[in-house]
Amino acid sequence: MKEKELYLHIGMHKTGTSAIQKFLWTHGKVLKNLGVLYPEKFVSPPDFAHHRLPFGLRSSWREKVLKDFGELLKFYSFHKKFYKMILSSEEFSVSF
């Protein structure tokens, strides 16, 4: 079995991060066929980023977000089709 990889794209604000996120979101089906997961979890349209994850970790609903993140990691770790997962949010660059 291939080793799994998790990529956290932690772009600073105003550095083209939104363009990367839109590309990943728009090409999600192609990426899935290549074994790369850009999960829908924690994405809130019209954004294409996982902002709900870092926002949630800094909020009063942190426990729920941690539980949901754990479920996402569990899904990813047991799903044989995916070998890479990408999470992207400029908000990861903001201190907790």
Backbone as XML, in Angstrom:
<?xml version="1.0"?>
<chain id="A" units="angstrom">
  <residue number="1" name="MET">
    <atom name="N" x="0.830" y="-1.180" z="0.000"/>
    <atom name="CA" x="0.000" y="0.000" z="0.000"/>
    <atom name="C" x="0.880" y="1.250" z="0.000"/>
  </residue>
  <residue number="2" name="LYS">
    <atom name="N" x="0.502" y="2.208" z="-0.820"/>
    <atom name="CA" x="1.261" y="3.458" z="-0.888"/>
    <atom name="C" x="1.142" y="4.234" z="0.414"/>
  </residue>
  <residue number="3" name="GLU">
    <atom name="N" x="2.200" y="4.970" z="0.719"/>
    <atom name="CA" x="2.164" y="5.846" z="1.888"/>
    <atom name="C" x="1.264" y="7.038" z="1.586"/>
  </residue>
  <residue number="4" name="LYS">
    <atom name="N" x="0.470" y="7.442" z="2.562"/>
    <atom name="CA" x="-0.456" y="8.560" z="2.382"/>
    <atom name="C" x="0.235" y="9.867" z="2.740"/>
  </residue>
  <residue number="5" name="GLU">
    <atom name="N" x="-0.188" y="10.932" z="2.059"/>
    <atom name="CA" x="0.385" y="12.249" z="2.288"/>
    <atom name="C" x="-0.734" y="13.263" z="2.475"/>
  </residue>
  <residue number="6" name="LEU">
    <atom name="N" x="-0.526" y="14.174" z="3.406"/>
    <atom name="CA" x="-1.459" y="15.272" z="3.648"/>
    <atom name="C" x="-0.713" y="16.574" z="3.412"/>
  </residue>
  <residue number="7" name="TYR">
    <atom name="N" x="-1.250" y="17.376" z="2.516"/>
    <atom name="CA" x="-0.661" y="18.678" z="2.217"/>
    <atom name="C" x="-1.549" y="19.768" z="2.790"/>
  </residue>
  <residue number="8" name="LEU">
    <atom name="N" x="-0.956" y="20.653" z="3.577"/>
    <atom name="CA" x="-1.648" y="21.835" z="4.072"/>
    <atom name="C" x="-1.119" y="23.019" z="3.285"/>
  </residue>
  <residue number="9" name="HIS">
    <atom name="N" x="-1.966" y="23.586" z="2.458"/>
    <atom name="CA" x="-1.573" y="24.775" z="1.704"/>
    <atom name="C" x="-1.906" y="25.983" z="2.567"/>
  </residue>
  <residue number="10" name="ILE">
    <atom name="N" x="-0.878" y="26.628" z="3.074"/>
    <atom name="CA" x="-1.028" y="27.728" z="4.025"/>
    <atom name="C" x="-0.564" y="29.009" z="3.341"/>
  </residue>
  <residue number="11" name="GLY">
    <atom name="N" x="-1.330" y="29.426" z="2.351"/>
    <atom name="CA" x="-0.965" y="30.649" z="1.637"/>
    <atom name="C" x="-1.323" y="31.887" z="2.440"/>
  </residue>
  <residue number="12" name="MET">
    <atom name="N" x="-0.485" y="32.876" z="2.352"/>
    <atom name="CA" x="-0.787" y="34.155" z="2.983"/>
    <atom name="C" x="-1.858" y="34.861" z="2.146"/>
  </residue>
  <residue number="13" name="HIS">
    <atom name="N" x="-2.581" y="35.761" z="2.771"/>
    <atom name="CA" x="-3.582" y="36.539" z="2.048"/>
    <atom name="C" x="-2.923" y="37.343" z="0.925"/>
  </residue>
  <residue number="14" name="LYS">
    <atom name="N" x="-3.640" y="37.452" z="-0.185"/>
    <atom name="CA" x="-3.215" y="38.262" z="-1.347"/>
    <atom name="C" x="-1.945" y="37.744" z="-2.018"/>
  </residue>
  <residue number="15" name="THR">
    <atom name="N" x="-1.801" y="36.414" z="-2.070"/>
    <atom name="CA" x="-0.626" y="35.832" z="-2.736"/>
    <atom name="C" x="-1.022" y="34.848" z="-3.839"/>
  </residue>
  <residue number="16" name="GLY">
    <atom name="N" x="-2.277" y="34.907" z="-4.289"/>
    <atom name="CA" x="-2.741" y="34.003" z="-5.344"/>
    <atom name="C" x="-3.327" y="32.710" z="-4.831"/>
  </residue>
  <residue number="17" name="THR">
    <atom name="N" x="-3.504" y="32.612" z="-3.542"/>
    <atom name="CA" x="-4.031" y="31.386" z="-2.944"/>
    <atom name="C" x="-5.425" y="31.051" z="-3.478"/>
  </residue>
  <residue number="18" name="SER">
    <atom name="N" x="-6.259" y="32.056" z="-3.649"/>
    <atom name="CA" x="-7.625" y="31.814" z="-4.140"/>
    <atom name="C" x="-7.622" y="31.172" z="-5.521"/>
  </residue>
  <residue number="19" name="ALA">
    <atom name="N" x="-6.686" y="31.564" z="-6.372"/>
    <atom name="CA" x="-6.595" y="30.969" z="-7.709"/>
    <atom name="C" x="-6.228" y="29.489" z="-7.615"/>
  </residue>
  <residue number="20" name="ILE">
    <atom name="N" x="-5.317" y="29.159" z="-6.712"/>
    <atom name="CA" x="-4.940" y="27.751" z="-6.512"/>
    <atom name="C" x="-6.135" y="26.964" z="-5.991"/>
  </residue>
  <residue number="21" name="GLN">
    <atom name="N" x="-6.853" y="27.526" z="-5.022"/>
    <atom name="CA" x="-8.019" y="26.850" z="-4.451"/>
    <atom name="C" x="-9.095" y="26.623" z="-5.513"/>
  </residue>
  <residue number="22" name="LYS">
    <atom name="N" x="-9.341" y="27.631" z="-6.327"/>
    <atom name="CA" x="-10.356" y="27.488" z="-7.383"/>
    <atom name="C" x="-9.948" y="26.402" z="-8.373"/>
  </residue>
  <residue number="23" name="PHE">
    <atom name="N" x="-8.667" y="26.353" z="-8.715"/>
    <atom name="CA" x="-8.168" y="25.317" z="-9.619"/>
    <atom name="C" x="-8.386" y="23.929" z="-9.015"/>
  </residue>
  <residue number="24" name="LEU">
    <atom name="N" x="-7.998" y="23.764" z="-7.756"/>
    <atom name="CA" x="-8.150" y="22.457" z="-7.093"/>
    <atom name="C" x="-9.619" y="22.050" z="-7.031"/>
  </residue>
  <residue number="25" name="TRP">
    <atom name="N" x="-10.486" y="23.001" z="-6.691"/>
    <atom name="CA" x="-11.923" y="22.715" z="-6.587"/>
    <atom name="C" x="-12.505" y="22.358" z="-7.956"/>
  </residue>
  <residue number="26" name="THR">
    <atom name="N" x="-12.175" y="23.160" z="-8.954"/>
    <atom name="CA" x="-12.710" y="22.966" z="-10.302"/>
    <atom name="C" x="-12.261" y="21.641" z="-10.902"/>
  </residue>
  <residue number="27" name="HIS">
    <atom name="N" x="-11.072" y="21.208" z="-10.571"/>
    <atom name="CA" x="-10.526" y="19.966" z="-11.125"/>
    <atom name="C" x="-10.605" y="18.802" z="-10.132"/>
  </residue>
  <residue number="28" name="GLY">
    <atom name="N" x="-11.524" y="18.899" z="-9.199"/>
    <atom name="CA" x="-11.659" y="17.873" z="-8.164"/>
    <atom name="C" x="-11.860" y="16.470" z="-8.690"/>
  </residue>
  <residue number="29" name="LYS">
    <atom name="N" x="-12.685" y="16.312" z="-9.729"/>
    <atom name="CA" x="-12.934" y="14.970" z="-10.278"/>
    <atom name="C" x="-11.687" y="14.387" z="-10.918"/>
  </residue>
  <residue number="30" name="VAL">
    <atom name="N" x="-10.959" y="15.215" z="-11.639"/>
    <atom name="CA" x="-9.706" y="14.754" z="-12.262"/>
    <atom name="C" x="-8.710" y="14.362" z="-11.172"/>
  </residue>
  <residue number="31" name="LEU">
    <atom name="N" x="-8.599" y="15.196" z="-10.149"/>
    <atom name="CA" x="-7.683" y="14.894" z="-9.049"/>
    <atom name="C" x="-8.062" y="13.587" z="-8.362"/>
  </residue>
  <residue number="32" name="LYS">
    <atom name="N" x="-9.361" y="13.376" z="-8.135"/>
    <atom name="CA" x="-9.804" y="12.125" z="-7.499"/>
    <atom name="C" x="-9.383" y="10.918" z="-8.325"/>
  </residue>
  <residue number="33" name="ASN">
    <atom name="N" x="-9.503" y="11.028" z="-9.649"/>
    <atom name="CA" x="-9.086" y="9.922" z="-10.514"/>
    <atom name="C" x="-7.585" y="9.672" z="-10.441"/>
  </residue>
  <residue number="34" name="LEU">
    <atom name="N" x="-6.833" y="10.689" z="-10.023"/>
    <atom name="CA" x="-5.384" y="10.560" z="-9.862"/>
    <atom name="C" x="-4.988" y="10.173" z="-8.438"/>
  </residue>
  <residue number="35" name="GLY">
    <atom name="N" x="-6.003" y="9.961" z="-7.569"/>
    <atom name="CA" x="-5.730" y="9.558" z="-6.198"/>
    <atom name="C" x="-5.511" y="10.712" z="-5.238"/>
  </residue>
  <residue number="36" name="VAL">
    <atom name="N" x="-5.918" y="11.924" z="-5.658"/>
    <atom name="CA" x="-5.735" y="13.117" z="-4.837"/>
    <atom name="C" x="-7.099" y="13.622" z="-4.387"/>
  </residue>
  <residue number="37" name="LEU">
    <atom name="N" x="-7.252" y="13.810" z="-3.094"/>
    <atom name="CA" x="-8.521" y="14.275" z="-2.533"/>
    <atom name="C" x="-8.405" y="15.737" z="-2.121"/>
  </residue>
  <residue number="38" name="TYR">
    <atom name="N" x="-9.271" y="16.571" z="-2.693"/>
    <atom name="CA" x="-9.458" y="17.955" z="-2.240"/>
    <atom name="C" x="-10.865" y="17.973" z="-1.677"/>
  </residue>
  <residue number="39" name="PRO">
    <atom name="N" x="-11.004" y="17.693" z="-0.373"/>
    <atom name="CA" x="-12.318" y="17.395" z="0.198"/>
    <atom name="C" x="-13.290" y="18.571" z="0.190"/>
  </residue>
  <residue number="40" name="GLU">
    <atom name="N" x="-14.566" y="18.222" z="0.058"/>
    <atom name="CA" x="-15.636" y="19.213" z="0.128"/>
    <atom name="C" x="-15.866" y="19.669" z="1.571"/>
  </residue>
  <residue number="41" name="LYS">
    <atom name="N" x="-15.514" y="18.820" z="2.513"/>
    <atom name="CA" x="-15.680" y="19.139" z="3.931"/>
    <atom name="C" x="-14.919" y="20.413" z="4.267"/>
  </residue>
  <residue number="42" name="PHE">
    <atom name="N" x="-15.544" y="21.282" z="5.021"/>
    <atom name="CA" x="-14.990" y="22.556" z="5.493"/>
    <atom name="C" x="-14.937" y="23.644" z="4.421"/>
  </residue>
  <residue number="43" name="VAL">
    <atom name="N" x="-15.486" y="23.379" z="3.227"/>
    <atom name="CA" x="-15.565" y="24.401" z="2.179"/>
    <atom name="C" x="-16.955" y="25.022" z="2.224"/>
  </residue>
  <residue number="44" name="SER">
    <atom name="N" x="-16.992" y="26.343" z="2.173"/>
    <atom name="CA" x="-18.260" y="27.072" z="2.155"/>
    <atom name="C" x="-18.327" y="27.921" z="0.896"/>
  </residue>
  <residue number="45" name="PRO">
    <atom name="N" x="-19.181" y="27.514" z="-0.065"/>
    <atom name="CA" x="-19.316" y="28.339" z="-1.268"/>
    <atom name="C" x="-19.732" y="29.758" z="-0.893"/>
  </residue>
  <residue number="46" name="PRO">
    <atom name="N" x="-19.295" y="30.774" z="-1.581"/>
    <atom name="CA" x="-18.653" y="30.719" z="-2.905"/>
    <atom name="C" x="-17.139" y="30.530" z="-2.842"/>
  </residue>
  <residue number="47" name="ASP">
    <atom name="N" x="-16.553" y="30.419" z="-1.655"/>
    <atom name="CA" x="-15.111" y="30.179" z="-1.557"/>
    <atom name="C" x="-14.804" y="28.737" z="-1.937"/>
  </residue>
  <residue number="48" name="PHE">
    <atom name="N" x="-13.591" y="28.503" z="-2.340"/>
    <atom name="CA" x="-13.148" y="27.158" z="-2.716"/>
    <atom name="C" x="-12.121" y="26.634" z="-1.721"/>
  </residue>
  <residue number="49" name="ALA">
    <atom name="N" x="-12.058" y="27.292" z="-0.554"/>
    <atom name="CA" x="-11.046" y="26.981" z="0.452"/>
    <atom name="C" x="-11.664" y="26.289" z="1.664"/>
  </residue>
  <residue number="50" name="HIS">
    <atom name="N" x="-10.818" y="25.739" z="2.492"/>
    <atom name="CA" x="-11.248" y="25.043" z="3.705"/>
    <atom name="C" x="-11.239" y="25.971" z="4.918"/>
  </residue>
  <residue number="51" name="HIS">
    <atom name="N" x="-11.781" y="27.165" z="4.755"/>
    <atom name="CA" x="-11.766" y="28.177" z="5.820"/>
    <atom name="C" x="-12.501" y="27.734" z="7.082"/>
  </residue>
  <residue number="52" name="ARG">
    <atom name="N" x="-13.516" y="26.905" z="6.927"/>
    <atom name="CA" x="-14.281" y="26.497" z="8.116"/>
    <atom name="C" x="-13.437" y="25.707" z="9.111"/>
  </residue>
  <residue number="53" name="LEU">
    <atom name="N" x="-12.375" y="25.068" z="8.650"/>
    <atom name="CA" x="-11.518" y="24.312" z="9.573"/>
    <atom name="C" x="-10.731" y="25.244" z="10.500"/>
  </residue>
  <residue number="54" name="PRO">
    <atom name="N" x="-9.907" y="26.163" z="9.994"/>
    <atom name="CA" x="-9.183" y="27.035" z="10.931"/>
    <atom name="C" x="-10.097" y="27.985" z="11.705"/>
  </residue>
  <residue number="55" name="PHE">
    <atom name="N" x="-11.160" y="28.485" z="11.061"/>
    <atom name="CA" x="-12.104" y="29.338" z="11.792"/>
    <atom name="C" x="-12.730" y="28.561" z="12.939"/>
  </residue>
  <residue number="56" name="GLY">
    <atom name="N" x="-13.115" y="27.328" z="12.654"/>
    <atom name="CA" x="-13.752" y="26.492" z="13.663"/>
    <atom name="C" x="-12.844" y="26.148" z="14.827"/>
  </residue>
  <residue number="57" name="LEU">
    <atom name="N" x="-11.566" y="25.963" z="14.529"/>
    <atom name="CA" x="-10.614" y="25.644" z="15.598"/>
    <atom name="C" x="-10.408" y="26.818" z="16.547"/>
  </residue>
  <residue number="58" name="ARG">
    <atom name="N" x="-10.719" y="28.015" z="16.074"/>
    <atom name="CA" x="-10.588" y="29.206" z="16.915"/>
    <atom name="C" x="-11.930" y="29.647" z="17.503"/>
  </residue>
  <residue number="59" name="SER">
    <atom name="N" x="-12.951" y="28.826" z="17.378"/>
    <atom name="CA" x="-14.290" y="29.239" z="17.798"/>
    <atom name="C" x="-14.795" y="28.406" z="18.976"/>
  </residue>
  <residue number="60" name="SER">
    <atom name="N" x="-15.994" y="28.740" z="19.392"/>
    <atom name="CA" x="-16.623" y="28.009" z="20.492"/>
    <atom name="C" x="-17.081" y="26.611" z="20.050"/>
  </residue>
  <residue number="61" name="TRP">
    <atom name="N" x="-17.159" y="26.347" z="18.759"/>
    <atom name="CA" x="-17.560" y="25.017" z="18.278"/>
    <atom name="C" x="-16.350" y="24.184" z="17.866"/>
  </residue>
  <residue number="62" name="ARG">
    <atom name="N" x="-15.246" y="24.418" z="18.548"/>
    <atom name="CA" x="-13.992" y="23.717" z="18.273"/>
    <atom name="C" x="-14.132" y="22.198" z="18.381"/>
  </residue>
  <residue number="63" name="GLU">
    <atom name="N" x="-14.820" y="21.716" z="19.416"/>
    <atom name="CA" x="-14.960" y="20.264" z="19.612"/>
    <atom name="C" x="-15.647" y="19.607" z="18.418"/>
  </residue>
  <residue number="64" name="LYS">
    <atom name="N" x="-16.672" y="20.233" z="17.884"/>
    <atom name="CA" x="-17.391" y="19.693" z="16.715"/>
    <atom name="C" x="-16.464" y="19.664" z="15.503"/>
  </residue>
  <residue number="65" name="VAL">
    <atom name="N" x="-15.702" y="20.736" z="15.311"/>
    <atom name="CA" x="-14.778" y="20.803" z="14.178"/>
    <atom name="C" x="-13.703" y="19.725" z="14.302"/>
  </residue>
  <residue number="66" name="LEU">
    <atom name="N" x="-13.168" y="19.534" z="15.496"/>
    <atom name="CA" x="-12.163" y="18.482" z="15.698"/>
    <atom name="C" x="-12.740" y="17.096" z="15.414"/>
  </residue>
  <residue number="67" name="LYS">
    <atom name="N" x="-13.969" y="16.877" z="15.825"/>
    <atom name="CA" x="-14.626" y="15.592" z="15.549"/>
    <atom name="C" x="-14.795" y="15.394" z="14.041"/>
  </residue>
  <residue number="68" name="ASP">
    <atom name="N" x="-15.276" y="16.436" z="13.349"/>
    <atom name="CA" x="-15.448" y="16.356" z="11.899"/>
    <atom name="C" x="-14.116" y="16.151" z="11.182"/>
  </residue>
  <residue number="69" name="PHE">
    <atom name="N" x="-13.069" y="16.827" z="11.662"/>
    <atom name="CA" x="-11.744" y="16.663" z="11.062"/>
    <atom name="C" x="-11.235" y="15.239" z="11.283"/>
  </residue>
  <residue number="70" name="GLY">
    <atom name="N" x="-11.465" y="14.710" z="12.466"/>
    <atom name="CA" x="-11.088" y="13.324" z="12.742"/>
    <atom name="C" x="-11.791" y="12.343" z="11.822"/>
  </residue>
  <residue number="71" name="GLU">
    <atom name="N" x="-13.073" y="12.591" z="11.549"/>
    <atom name="CA" x="-13.829" y="11.730" z="10.640"/>
    <atom name="C" x="-13.286" y="11.824" z="9.214"/>
  </residue>
  <residue number="72" name="LEU">
    <atom name="N" x="-12.905" y="13.047" z="8.807"/>
    <atom name="CA" x="-12.318" y="13.218" z="7.481"/>
    <atom name="C" x="-10.997" y="12.454" z="7.382"/>
  </residue>
  <residue number="73" name="LEU">
    <atom name="N" x="-10.155" y="12.571" z="8.394"/>
    <atom name="CA" x="-8.879" y="11.849" z="8.389"/>
    <atom name="C" x="-9.085" y="10.343" z="8.386"/>
  </residue>
  <residue number="74" name="LYS">
    <atom name="N" x="-10.078" y="9.889" z="9.114"/>
    <atom name="CA" x="-10.378" y="8.453" z="9.150"/>
    <atom name="C" x="-10.829" y="7.975" z="7.775"/>
  </residue>
  <residue number="75" name="PHE">
    <atom name="N" x="-11.732" y="8.729" z="7.135"/>
    <atom name="CA" x="-12.185" y="8.387" z="5.785"/>
    <atom name="C" x="-10.988" y="8.303" z="4.841"/>
  </residue>
  <residue number="76" name="TYR">
    <atom name="N" x="-10.136" y="9.326" z="4.894"/>
    <atom name="CA" x="-8.976" y="9.384" z="4.015"/>
    <atom name="C" x="-8.018" y="8.221" z="4.270"/>
  </residue>
  <residue number="77" name="SER">
    <atom name="N" x="-7.760" y="7.937" z="5.532"/>
    <atom name="CA" x="-6.777" y="6.907" z="5.853"/>
    <atom name="C" x="-7.226" y="5.508" z="5.443"/>
  </residue>
  <residue number="78" name="PHE">
    <atom name="N" x="-8.538" y="5.254" z="5.441"/>
    <atom name="CA" x="-9.025" y="3.921" z="5.087"/>
    <atom name="C" x="-9.442" y="3.798" z="3.627"/>
  </residue>
  <residue number="79" name="HIS">
    <atom name="N" x="-9.556" y="4.899" z="2.919"/>
    <atom name="CA" x="-9.976" y="4.858" z="1.516"/>
    <atom name="C" x="-8.776" y="4.513" z="0.650"/>
  </residue>
  <residue number="80" name="LYS">
    <atom name="N" x="-8.844" y="3.395" z="-0.017"/>
    <atom name="CA" x="-7.705" y="2.903" z="-0.788"/>
    <atom name="C" x="-7.444" y="3.700" z="-2.066"/>
  </residue>
  <residue number="81" name="LYS">
    <atom name="N" x="-8.440" y="4.428" z="-2.541"/>
    <atom name="CA" x="-8.303" y="5.166" z="-3.796"/>
    <atom name="C" x="-7.414" y="6.407" z="-3.654"/>
  </residue>
  <residue number="82" name="PHE">
    <atom name="N" x="-7.422" y="7.020" z="-2.476"/>
    <atom name="CA" x="-6.719" y="8.290" z="-2.295"/>
    <atom name="C" x="-5.388" y="8.104" z="-1.571"/>
  </residue>
  <residue number="83" name="TYR">
    <atom name="N" x="-4.348" y="8.707" z="-2.151"/>
    <atom name="CA" x="-3.007" y="8.643" z="-1.555"/>
    <atom name="C" x="-2.500" y="10.017" z="-1.130"/>
  </residue>
  <residue number="84" name="LYS">
    <atom name="N" x="-3.193" y="11.055" z="-1.597"/>
    <atom name="CA" x="-2.820" y="12.420" z="-1.229"/>
    <atom name="C" x="-4.084" y="13.191" z="-0.922"/>
  </residue>
  <residue number="85" name="MET">
    <atom name="N" x="-4.003" y="14.053" z="0.087"/>
    <atom name="CA" x="-5.115" y="14.936" z="0.412"/>
    <atom name="C" x="-4.552" y="16.342" z="0.578"/>
  </residue>
  <residue number="86" name="ILE">
    <atom name="N" x="-5.274" y="17.308" z="0.019"/>
    <atom name="CA" x="-4.859" y="18.704" z="0.092"/>
    <atom name="C" x="-5.928" y="19.496" z="0.827"/>
  </residue>
  <residue number="87" name="LEU">
    <atom name="N" x="-5.517" y="20.248" z="1.832"/>
    <atom name="CA" x="-6.381" y="21.201" z="2.527"/>
    <atom name="C" x="-5.758" y="22.576" z="2.323"/>
  </residue>
  <residue number="88" name="SER">
    <atom name="N" x="-6.585" y="23.565" z="2.004"/>
    <atom name="CA" x="-6.053" y="24.877" z="1.696"/>
    <atom name="C" x="-6.899" y="25.986" z="2.321"/>
  </residue>
  <residue number="89" name="SER">
    <atom name="N" x="-6.219" y="26.881" z="3.039"/>
    <atom name="CA" x="-6.882" y="28.056" z="3.600"/>
    <atom name="C" x="-5.832" y="29.077" z="4.013"/>
  </residue>
  <residue number="90" name="GLU">
    <atom name="N" x="-6.070" y="30.323" z="3.637"/>
    <atom name="CA" x="-5.201" y="31.396" z="4.082"/>
    <atom name="C" x="-5.274" y="31.537" z="5.592"/>
  </residue>
  <residue number="91" name="GLU">
    <atom name="N" x="-6.399" y="31.113" z="6.163"/>
    <atom name="CA" x="-6.610" y="31.268" z="7.606"/>
    <atom name="C" x="-5.700" y="30.375" z="8.440"/>
  </residue>
  <residue number="92" name="PHE">
    <atom name="N" x="-5.069" y="29.366" z="7.827"/>
    <atom name="CA" x="-4.080" y="28.575" z="8.549"/>
    <atom name="C" x="-2.857" y="29.435" z="8.910"/>
  </residue>
  <residue number="93" name="SER">
    <atom name="N" x="-2.635" y="30.521" z="8.160"/>
    <atom name="CA" x="-1.467" y="31.368" z="8.416"/>
    <atom name="C" x="-1.698" y="32.376" z="9.541"/>
  </residue>
  <residue number="94" name="VAL">
    <atom name="N" x="-2.932" y="32.457" z="10.033"/>
    <atom name="CA" x="-3.249" y="33.368" z="11.131"/>
    <atom name="C" x="-3.022" y="32.624" z="12.442"/>
  </residue>
  <residue number="95" name="SER">
    <atom name="N" x="-2.375" y="33.260" z="13.376"/>
    <atom name="CA" x="-2.060" y="32.576" z="14.630"/>
    <atom name="C" x="-3.312" y="32.242" z="15.421"/>
  </residue>
  <residue number="96" name="PHE">
    <atom name="N" x="-3.236" y="31.149" z="16.126"/>
    <atom name="CA" x="-4.345" y="30.678" z="16.939"/>
    <atom name="C" x="-4.228" y="31.328" z="18.264"/>
  </residue>
</chain>
